[in-house]
Amino acid sequence: MTRIPKDNQGSAREAMSWLSIAFRPLKLGELCETLVFEESDETMDQSDRLLDTHDLLRWCQGLITYHPGTSNVTLSHSSVRTYLLSDQIKAGPSSFFSIDKNEAERLLLRKCLTYMMFTDFSKGYCPDYHKWEALSRQWPLLRYASHHWASHAHALDAELEPDDQDLISKLYSTSNDERGGNFGFWVQCLYPRAGVRVARDTQPLYYAASYGLKGVVSSLISANMDMDLDALGGRYESTALQVACFRGHYGVAKDLLDAGANPYHRDRHGRSSLFYALYYGDADIAELLRRYLHSEIDPRGEAASVHIKDAFAAARSVMTAHQTGA
């Protein structure tokens, strides 16, 4: 590592941070894109993309490997990652390249959010899929940034700093802009072939709950006490509580219930939060929901005992059908 030219060590370290922490292998074009913008940037143009990919591979020779068949670039061996994240490197001549896992998670989170907040995406979701596709091809990091920033936020969980929360809030606040602003464009990136309904109708609370961002959920609720906690969103027109139960996020589900979310609500398939907890075998969430069902009155008049019985029957029916291949 000490052979890397001093002027290029910062870029090499950042590249290895991405390769150590990223949730999937990165394309070489994606990796190079991460190195040509800063967290404070609002956009970038073609002149910013002057980094020669061969330079990066030369600087990090023996540390990273390019795979021509897939265009993926990876650390050359798992031992490289182990060393970068270890205490051993901190005491040696390569200490500059030491990587703290949380700080690397934070770097990736902030870089991905910065990318999603580029002014180029501020016009919101594209009414036409082909226009979205043409735009997305111009931005190599878009697929990774859109699909994984929230996962990096979830990985940090309680370690999210105020600046991280502010960046997330900044993205979510654009949902009030025309066509959902950067938030609407982000949602469209998640489900580009789902049509514009999901991007147009889904509120930030739904995705904060889906990704298990407990602090963000609490902030959203606190900032708007009149918020409709049971607003429908996502591909299946479900509530924030339902998607939290579907994903197994106990803390988020409890916060939503404490704030007044309706545990009786069913999605367009007729499935409730309790159904998802039972179907996915989350006993803790199932028990939590049973307690709240018994303590709440369904606005439509459904008895808690009936709701619970139906949820158990529906979960058993679907599990049986899957097991028999029906």
C-alpha angles and dihedrals in degrees: 000000000000087000090069109106110260093236090056100043094095092055092044092051092049091048091052090047089057093047091048097050108024115117093229138015112286127228114238090244091053093050093049090049090058091059100054102063136055131223090253095054121113096194142344135218135210092270088064090062096071096118108124108227090213089059091058092049091048094049092050098038110157091016102067130029130208117215108205095194094062101017086234122143121204140167106277094241138000088248089068090060091044091052095046091053096041132100089233094073092054092068097046138074091271094058091122088070095053111129126210108206096220093046090049090050088051092049092053093044094051095043092050092048091047089053093049089050095055111132088237088076098041094101089074131226118356113243089214121058093212091056089051090049093050091049094046092054089064093060114062097189096047098096094050095041095049096045100041114030091089091048089056089049090051091048089057092044107153090014092068108125125216090257089055090050090048092054092050091047090049091056093044093048091063089068086090092059125094110296088359096295116231089341092057091048090050092052090049089054089057093053108015094164096047093085124241097292095088094047092043100046107031117098126214092250090065094057094040087056093044093055094043095243095161097176092048091049090052091048093050092050093046092049093053115030090176092057117135099242091188097053111141121242147149128051094305099044094242132150130256089254092052094050091046089054091044090054095042098243102154097176093050092047091052093049091051092049091047089052092053107268112163111250091192096063118119127203125231089281091056093250123139134207089260091053091058093046091051095042093052093043098243101153095177094056091042091055091046091053093047090055093050093044090056091048097046132066118227110236088222093052101250112154117237092234091054093047092050093047092050092048092052092047093048093048092049091047094052093044091050092048091052092048093051094041092239 
